[in-house]
Amino acid sequence: MPVDPYILLLFGTVGLAALLPARGTGADLASGASTGAIALLFFLYGARLSTREALDGLRHWRLHGTILACTFVVFPLLGLAARGFVPAGILSDPLYQGLLFLTLVPSTVQSSIAFTSLARGNVPAAICAGSFSSLAGIVATPLLAAALLGGGGGGGPGSGGFSADSVTKIVLQLLVPFAAGQVLRRWVGEFVLRHRKALGLVDRGSILLVVYTAFGQGTVEGVWQRVSPARLGGLLAVEAVLLAVMLLLTWYGAKALRFGRADRIAIQFAGSKKSLAAGLPMASVLFGAQASMAVLPLMLFHQMQLMVCAVIAGRRSRDAGDRPGAVAPAAAGEVTVPAPAGSSRTGAGTGTRSG
């Protein structure tokens, strides 16, 4: 059962923000640095994403359409259903808003590829699916958040819709840097790949800064007084059910749609996951001071999906090894990718568990 070291760093950052939150001028500086870090992250996402590879993957449109439907249709529907099935005494409104937000973010790239490879599934499909999901999520996640959460841009969940200011923030902090990365990719793409390890550290450091700023603001706002251990336990139980349902739906649903075994593996691992690397900066932009409550469910779900999917991938690998003519899985270095959820290229990774 793997524990991602980066997750430990994230929770360590949360602890630091709870003990020593930035205040006054320090908070203003941290907020400005976080804004710049988010813009840098999405610029690098755009610079990494190969448009040609994504277009080549459209040949398998039925598989990618299935994964996108799982990510942006089935997941949100289950999130909405949770409000009716889970009593308010188990999930407070802020925690439920965070749970619903996690159902809106894109799928992962790195871990989906790694687990698909380990289980001897369709790795190229997992690569393209992650790229499509990341690209679609830059637009789909804010739109879904506006429709289902009814808040953002510092107003917090439930504040009654997007304001002109929140739309401007999304465009300037997410879409413009991503588009700039795509436009400049022909000039900076090779540099990004050549220095992928160093830039991977920049990515991860930027996300830690976003987490510190979000949870520091939450501490100042008194967020920890509103989250009891019992509610955290309830949140974990709900997320376990959510993950189990998605794993079952993606596996048996793909079988009902007559996909082959390799494609079913890609659909299960790409369609049942959510990207921490994409969700954290998006939440910071969409929720402002309320971001700490919005990202807590996503952080917990991310580690849970890694642990459960690692076990499933191992079993799928052993099942495949018993089949006549089964091929060996790809080497780990062939499936890791540079950093968070924006990449679609292989062989560039700093690890297989983040994203």
GIPE-V275940 format. One record per pair of residues at least 12 apart in sequence whose ideal C-beta (glycine too) atoms are under 8 Angstrom apart, sorted by sequence separation. I is the first residue (numbers start at 0). GAP is how many residues later the second one is. D is the distance in Angstrom with one decimal. If there is no record, write none. Layout:
BEGIN
[[I:GAP:D] [I:GAP:D]]
END
This chain:
BEGIN
[[152:12:5.7] [153:12:7.0] [282:12:4.7] [316:12:6.4] [333:12:6.0] [335:12:7.1] [336:12:5.0] [337:12:6.7] [82:13:6.2] [112:13:4.8] [152:13:2.2] [250:13:6.2] [253:13:4.4] [333:13:6.1] [335:13:2.5] [81:14:7.1] [111:14:4.9] [112:14:5.8] [151:14:4.7] [152:14:7.5] [249:14:8.0] [252:14:7.9] [253:14:6.9] [332:14:6.4] [334:14:7.8] [335:14:7.4] [339:14:6.8] [340:14:5.1] [145:15:6.5] [153:15:8.0] [279:15:5.5] [282:15:7.3] [335:15:6.5] [338:15:7.2] [339:15:5.4] [145:16:4.7] [152:16:5.3] [250:16:7.8] [278:16:6.7] [332:16:7.6] [335:16:5.0] [338:16:7.6] [81:17:6.3] [82:17:7.8] [111:17:7.0] [112:17:6.8] [152:17:7.5] [249:17:5.2] [250:17:4.8] [334:17:7.0] [81:18:7.5] [108:18:7.4] [111:18:5.5] [151:18:7.8] [249:18:4.3] [279:18:7.2] [336:18:7.9] [278:19:4.8] [78:20:6.3] [79:20:7.0] [109:20:8.0] [141:20:8.0] [331:20:6.9] [78:21:4.3] [108:21:3.4] [246:21:6.4] [249:21:4.2] [106:22:6.8] [107:22:6.4] [108:22:7.1] [249:22:5.1] [275:22:6.1] [78:23:7.6] [106:23:6.0] [275:23:6.6] [75:24:7.5] [78:24:3.5] [273:24:6.5] [77:25:6.5] [78:25:7.5] [108:25:6.6] [245:25:7.0] [246:25:5.1] [106:26:4.0] [245:26:4.2] [275:26:4.2] [75:27:4.9] [105:27:4.2] [106:27:7.8] [273:27:6.1] [74:28:4.1] [75:28:5.8] [105:28:5.0] [141:28:5.0] [273:28:6.9] [74:29:7.5] [242:29:6.7] [105:30:6.8] [105:31:3.0] [273:31:7.1] [71:32:7.5] [104:32:6.2] [141:32:7.3] [272:32:5.2] [271:33:7.0] [105:34:7.8] [70:35:6.4] [105:35:6.7] [70:36:5.0] [103:36:7.7] [104:36:5.5] [137:36:5.9] [138:36:7.7] [272:36:7.2] [103:37:5.1] [137:37:6.4] [271:37:7.4] [66:40:6.9] [103:40:4.5] [137:40:5.7] [268:40:6.1] [103:41:5.8] [100:44:6.6] [103:44:7.0] [267:44:7.7] [268:44:7.2] [305:47:5.6] [99:48:6.3] [100:48:6.5] [99:49:6.4] [264:51:6.0] [96:52:6.1] [100:56:7.7] [238:58:6.6] [242:58:7.0] [62:59:7.7] [241:59:7.6] [260:59:7.8] [96:60:3.8] [63:61:7.5] [67:61:7.9] [96:61:6.9] [234:61:7.9] [238:61:6.2] [242:61:6.0] [246:61:7.3] [62:62:5.5] [66:62:4.5] [70:62:5.4] [234:62:6.0] [238:62:4.9] [242:62:5.9] [246:62:7.9] [276:62:7.1] [277:62:6.3] [93:63:7.2] [276:63:2.8] [277:63:4.1] [63:64:6.4] [67:64:6.4] [71:64:6.8] [92:64:7.8] [235:64:6.2] [239:64:6.7] [276:64:5.0] [277:64:7.5] [59:65:5.9] [63:65:5.6] [66:65:7.6] [67:65:6.5] [70:65:8.0] [71:65:7.7] [92:65:7.3] [234:65:6.7] [238:65:6.0] [242:65:6.2] [246:65:7.1] [274:65:7.0] [62:66:7.3] [66:66:6.8] [70:66:7.8] [213:66:7.8] [226:66:7.8] [274:66:3.9] [56:67:7.3] [225:67:8.0] [56:68:7.4] [59:68:7.2] [63:68:5.4] [67:68:6.3] [71:68:5.2] [75:68:6.1] [79:68:6.9] [220:68:6.0] [235:68:7.5] [78:69:7.7] [206:69:7.9] [210:69:6.3] [213:69:7.1] [222:69:5.3] [226:69:7.5] [56:70:7.6] [206:70:6.2] [209:70:5.4] [213:70:5.5] [222:70:6.0] [56:71:2.9] [209:71:5.5] [212:71:7.1] [216:71:7.8] [217:71:7.4] [220:71:8.0] [55:72:7.6] [56:72:7.7] [71:72:6.9] [75:72:6.4] [216:72:4.7] [217:72:7.9] [206:73:5.4] [217:73:7.5] [218:73:7.8] [52:74:7.5] [53:74:6.4] [56:74:7.1] [202:74:7.1] [206:74:7.0] [209:74:5.0] [216:74:7.2] [217:74:2.9] [52:75:6.9] [56:75:7.1] [205:75:7.8] [216:75:6.6] [217:75:6.6] [53:77:4.9] [213:77:3.8] [214:77:4.5] [276:77:6.2] [277:77:8.0] [52:78:6.8] [53:78:6.4] [213:78:4.8] [275:78:7.2] [276:78:5.0] [275:79:6.8] [274:80:5.5] [49:81:7.6] [53:81:6.8] [213:81:6.3] [48:82:6.0] [210:84:7.2] [48:85:7.0] [48:86:6.5] [44:89:6.7] [44:93:8.0] [41:96:7.4] [173:107:7.8] [172:108:8.0] [173:108:7.0] [173:111:6.3] [172:112:5.1] [169:115:6.0] [168:116:5.4] [169:116:7.4] [165:120:7.3] [93:129:7.8] [156:130:6.8] [41:131:7.3] [45:131:6.8] [50:131:6.8] [155:131:5.9] [41:132:5.3] [45:132:4.1] [48:132:7.7] [93:132:6.7] [94:132:7.1] [152:132:7.4] [155:132:6.9] [38:133:7.7] [41:133:7.9] [44:133:5.8] [45:133:6.5] [47:133:7.6] [48:133:6.8] [151:133:7.7] [152:133:6.6] [153:133:7.4] [154:133:7.2] [155:133:7.0] [156:133:6.3] [206:133:7.4] [38:134:5.5] [42:134:4.0] [45:134:6.5] [46:134:3.9] [50:134:7.8] [91:134:6.6] [151:134:3.9] [153:134:3.0] [155:134:3.6] [37:135:5.2] [41:135:4.2] [42:135:7.0] [45:135:2.3] [46:135:7.5] [49:135:7.9] [91:135:7.7] [150:135:7.9] [151:135:6.3] [152:135:6.4] [153:135:6.4] [202:135:8.0] [203:135:7.3] [37:136:7.5] [40:136:7.8] [41:136:4.5] [44:136:6.4] [45:136:4.3] [48:136:7.7] [94:136:6.2] [98:136:6.9] [150:136:7.4] [151:136:8.0] [153:136:7.9] [202:136:4.0] [38:137:7.9] [39:137:7.2] [42:137:5.8] [43:137:6.4] [45:137:7.9] [46:137:6.6] [124:137:7.9] [128:137:6.5] [132:137:7.2] [140:137:7.7] [148:137:8.0] [156:137:7.1] [202:137:5.5] [34:138:6.4] [38:138:4.5] [42:138:4.4] [46:138:5.1] [124:138:6.3] [136:138:7.5] [140:138:7.9] [199:138:5.7] [41:139:7.1] [45:139:6.9] [49:139:7.9] [91:139:6.0] [98:139:6.6] [102:139:7.7] [150:139:7.9] [198:139:7.0] [199:139:4.4] [90:140:7.0] [94:140:5.5] [98:140:7.2] [120:140:7.6] [121:140:4.2] [125:140:4.6] [129:140:6.3] [141:140:7.2] [198:140:6.8] [46:141:5.2] [47:141:7.4] [89:141:7.1] [120:141:4.8] [121:141:5.2] [124:141:4.3] [128:141:4.2] [133:141:7.2] [136:141:5.9] [140:141:5.6] [144:141:5.4] [46:142:5.7] [119:142:7.2] [120:142:7.4] [128:142:7.9] [132:142:7.8] [195:142:4.3] [90:143:6.0] [98:143:7.8] [120:143:7.5] [121:143:6.8] [122:143:7.6] [125:143:6.6] [195:143:7.5] [47:144:6.0] [89:144:3.8] [90:144:6.3] [120:144:2.8] [121:144:4.3] [125:144:5.3] [133:144:6.3] [141:144:6.4] [46:145:4.8] [47:145:7.8] [119:145:7.3] [120:145:4.9] [124:145:7.8] [136:145:7.9] [192:145:7.4] [118:146:4.8] [191:146:7.6] [203:146:7.8] [89:147:7.9] [90:147:6.4] [43:148:6.6] [85:148:7.7] [89:148:7.2] [120:148:7.2] [115:149:5.6] [199:149:7.8] [200:149:7.5] [115:150:5.1] [118:150:7.3] [199:150:3.6] [203:150:7.0] [199:151:8.0] [85:152:5.6] [192:152:7.0] [195:152:4.5] [115:153:5.0] [195:153:7.7] [196:153:5.8] [111:154:7.7] [114:154:4.6] [115:154:7.3] [195:154:7.1] [43:155:6.2] [192:155:5.9] [81:156:6.2] [111:157:4.8] [43:158:7.6] [110:158:7.6] [111:158:4.4] [43:159:6.5] [81:160:7.2] [111:161:5.8] [39:162:7.2] [40:162:6.2] [107:162:7.6] [110:162:6.4] [78:163:7.7] [106:163:5.2] [77:164:6.0] [106:164:6.9] [177:164:7.8] [40:165:5.3] [107:165:4.5] [39:166:6.1] [40:166:7.3] [106:166:5.2] [107:166:7.1] [108:166:7.5] [77:167:6.3] [106:167:6.8] [107:167:4.7] [36:168:8.0] [37:168:7.4] [77:168:7.3] [105:168:7.5] [106:168:6.2] [107:168:7.9] [36:169:3.6] [104:169:5.2] [105:169:5.1] [107:169:7.9] [36:170:7.8] [104:170:5.7] [74:171:6.7] [102:171:7.5] [36:172:5.1] [37:172:6.4] [73:172:7.2] [101:172:5.4] [105:172:5.1] [36:173:6.1] [104:173:5.7] [105:173:7.9] [104:174:3.8] [33:175:5.5] [73:175:6.5] [32:176:6.0] [33:176:5.2] [69:176:7.0] [101:177:6.6] [104:177:6.5] [100:178:7.4] [29:179:7.4] [33:179:4.1] [69:179:7.2] [32:180:7.7] [33:180:7.8] [69:180:5.8] [29:182:6.9] [30:182:5.9] [100:182:6.4] [29:183:4.8] [100:185:7.9] [26:186:8.0] [29:186:6.7] [30:186:8.0] [100:186:7.9] [65:187:7.8] [65:188:6.7] [26:189:6.9] [21:190:7.7] [26:190:7.3] [21:191:7.2] [65:191:6.6] [26:193:7.4] [65:193:7.7] [100:193:5.0] [104:193:6.9] [118:193:7.4] [16:194:7.3] [20:194:7.7] [21:194:4.9] [100:194:7.9] [110:194:7.6] [114:194:5.0] [118:194:4.4] [8:195:7.8] [12:195:5.0] [16:195:5.0] [20:195:3.6] [61:195:7.8] [97:195:5.2] [101:195:5.1] [110:195:6.2] [114:195:7.0] [117:195:4.2] [118:195:8.0] [120:195:7.4] [15:196:6.5] [16:196:7.9] [20:196:7.4] [62:196:6.8] [93:196:7.3] [96:196:6.9] [97:196:4.6] [100:196:7.4] [101:196:4.2] [117:196:6.9] [119:196:7.0] [9:197:7.7] [13:197:6.5] [16:197:7.8] [17:197:6.7] [22:197:6.6] [69:197:7.4] [73:197:8.0] [96:197:6.5] [97:197:6.8] [100:197:7.0] [114:197:7.6] [115:197:7.8] [118:197:3.4] [119:197:6.0] [5:198:6.4] [9:198:6.9] [12:198:4.9] [16:198:3.7] [20:198:4.2] [94:198:6.6] [97:198:5.7] [98:198:4.6] [110:198:7.0] [114:198:4.1] [117:198:7.6] [118:198:5.3] [8:199:6.4] [12:199:5.1] [16:199:4.2] [20:199:5.4] [66:199:7.6] [74:199:7.6] [93:199:4.1] [97:199:4.0] [101:199:5.4] [117:199:5.4] [62:200:5.4] [66:200:5.8] [70:200:6.3] [97:200:7.0] [119:200:4.1] [9:201:5.8] [13:201:5.0] [16:201:7.5] [17:201:5.2] [65:201:5.7] [69:201:3.4] [94:201:7.3] [118:201:6.9] [119:201:7.9] [12:202:7.3] [16:202:5.8] [69:202:7.2] [94:202:6.5] [62:203:6.9] [66:203:4.9] [62:204:6.5] [66:204:4.6] [136:204:7.6] [65:205:7.0] [17:206:6.2] [119:206:6.6] [119:207:6.7] [122:207:6.0] [133:207:4.5] [119:208:7.9] [132:208:7.6] [133:208:5.0] [119:209:5.2] [133:209:8.0] [118:210:7.7] [126:210:7.7] [133:210:7.9] [117:211:5.7] [122:211:8.0] [129:211:6.8] [116:212:5.2] [122:212:6.0] [130:212:7.6] [116:213:4.7] [129:213:7.7] [130:213:3.4] [129:214:6.7] [116:215:7.8] [127:216:6.8] [116:217:7.4] [126:217:5.8] [113:218:7.3] [116:218:4.3] [126:218:7.9] [115:219:7.8] [126:219:6.3] [113:221:5.4] [112:222:4.7] [113:222:6.7] [112:223:7.5] [112:224:6.4] [109:226:6.4] [109:227:5.2] [108:228:5.6] [109:229:8.0] [108:231:7.6] [108:232:5.2] [44:233:8.0] [107:233:6.0] [108:233:7.5] [109:233:7.7] [112:233:7.3] [106:234:7.6] [108:234:5.5] [105:235:5.8] [108:235:7.1] [40:236:7.9] [113:238:3.5] [41:239:7.2] [109:239:6.5] [112:239:7.4] [113:239:7.5] [40:240:5.5] [109:241:6.8] [110:241:6.0] [109:242:5.3] [110:242:5.7] [37:243:4.3] [109:243:7.0] [110:243:7.6] [36:244:7.6] [109:244:6.0] [110:244:5.8] [109:245:4.0] [37:246:6.2] [108:246:5.3] [37:247:6.4] [107:247:4.3] [33:250:6.3] [9:266:7.9] [13:285:7.8] [10:288:7.4] [9:289:6.0] [47:290:6.0] [53:290:6.1] [47:291:7.6] [52:291:5.2] [6:292:7.4] [52:292:7.1] [48:293:5.5] [47:294:5.3] [48:294:6.9] [49:294:5.3] [6:295:6.9] [43:295:7.2] [44:295:6.9] [47:295:4.4] [48:295:5.4] [49:295:6.0] [6:296:4.9] [44:296:7.2] [45:296:7.0] [47:296:7.2] [44:297:2.6] [47:297:6.6] [3:298:8.0] [43:298:6.9] [44:298:7.6] [3:299:6.5] [6:299:7.9] [40:299:6.9] [2:300:7.2] [41:300:7.6] [3:302:5.8] [1:304:6.0] [2:304:7.6] [1:305:6.3] [0:306:4.8] [1:308:5.1] [0:309:6.8] [0:310:7.0] [5:345:7.4] [5:347:7.0] [5:348:5.2] [3:349:4.2] [3:350:6.7] [1:351:6.5]]
END
